[in-house]
Amino acid sequence: MLIRSQGPYDQFLLFGDSITQQSCSQANGFAFSPALQDAFIRRLDVINRGFSGYNTKQALAVLPSFMPRPEQAHLRFMAIFFGANDACLPGSSTGQDVPLNDYKQYLKAIVQHPSVIAQNPRLILITPPPVNEYKLEESDLVKGLTDPRRTAEHTKKYADACREVGKQLGVAVLDIWSIMMAKTGWREGEPLVGSKKVARNEVLEDLLVDGLHFLPAAYKVLYDSMMELICRTWPDQDPNASSFVFPPYREFLA
């Protein structure tokens, strides 16, 4: 059986900060990136472009350096997962904070960057997740840091802004902030779960290892939510309903 050259597989590009970078690790159990790769095996290559500590300003600067040209590879999907570092409190010791309006403009600039437009992928904006101030404080004390760098209320503003940008640009949004908050039992109008203004929440404790980064349970929530969004928004991209790039082995037996 003659197999014509297919070229490189289409790509699913994961562009984000440390939460994306760490999503390949299986040291503690379930991992998002390998699960996504398994779901799309023989259909897409999942590429992890996570940059620990980066905010949207830095993300925009580095973007052109690694984006493939259309003649090199085709992006079928691109997930953009920034905001956790932008949402550091103004003047915090890390220097990662980005003003809210600037965050929105940088997100728009990433989505509308010429290298992204040239690829015309199915875009997915992921909101920054909630934070757990109790664990953040404990983690910072271990590092010798005394100034608070993130709060639940300030982070919510950036999740709201990400949703706003998605709506303005007509881009799909995976609202991981709201999904996780719903799992904690939080309801709109109530004090924010994760804030030290309310008691510790067991569900949030099981999602975030240090108050910010994901435990396996959180990556499973992210994966399930991502697959649900893809199958709902682009039904033809459901991996269970699409064929392999190269045919099954039995077709070679004829």
GILINBEL-V130556 format. One record per helix or strand of 3 or more residues. SS is the DSSP state (@ for helix, = for strand). FROM is the first residue (numbers start at 1). TO is the last residue. Records with the same first field share a line. If there is no record, write none. Layout:
BEGIN
SS: FROM-TO / FROM-TO
END
This chain:
BEGIN
=: 11-16 / 45-50 / 75-81 / 122-126 / 172-174
@: 18-24 / 32-39 / 56-66 / 100-111 / 114-119 / 133-142 / 152-169 / 176-184 / 202-207 / 216-233 / 235-237 / 239-241 / 249-252
END
